[in-house]
């Protein structure tokens, strides 16, 4: 079984940081969300995005698929009672020339073998799509 370790700390007013390996990730732990640092829900969605992008790379190598770049846009929906992320929507864009059939296979592998994707799919409705890179934004 693989293990992960994170140590986090906060100060009065909500200034907080997670210490992970040799990195420090600042985040907002204030009672009211600020406008600069990510809050815990945004960190969760960022973890989902990181998992997907890590698997873009992993399965490009395993499936011998070439790409120039990838990006993901993620939106989460929260209920108040009880407070929970209940829905996640995403669009994964990949700059690639692979055929559509292989693009779909790539997407299935990205979701099926992702630690964070599997965890979130057990807790929330996760829906998304993969498409070719668009320069529209």
Secondary structure, 3 states (H helix, E strand, C coil): CCCCCCEEEECCCCEEEEEECCEEEEEECCCCCCCCCCCHHHHHHHHHHHHHHHHHHHHHHHCCCCCCEEEEEEEEEEEECCEEEEEEEEEEEEECCCCHHHHHHHHHHHHHCCHHHHHHHHHCEEEEEEEECCCCC
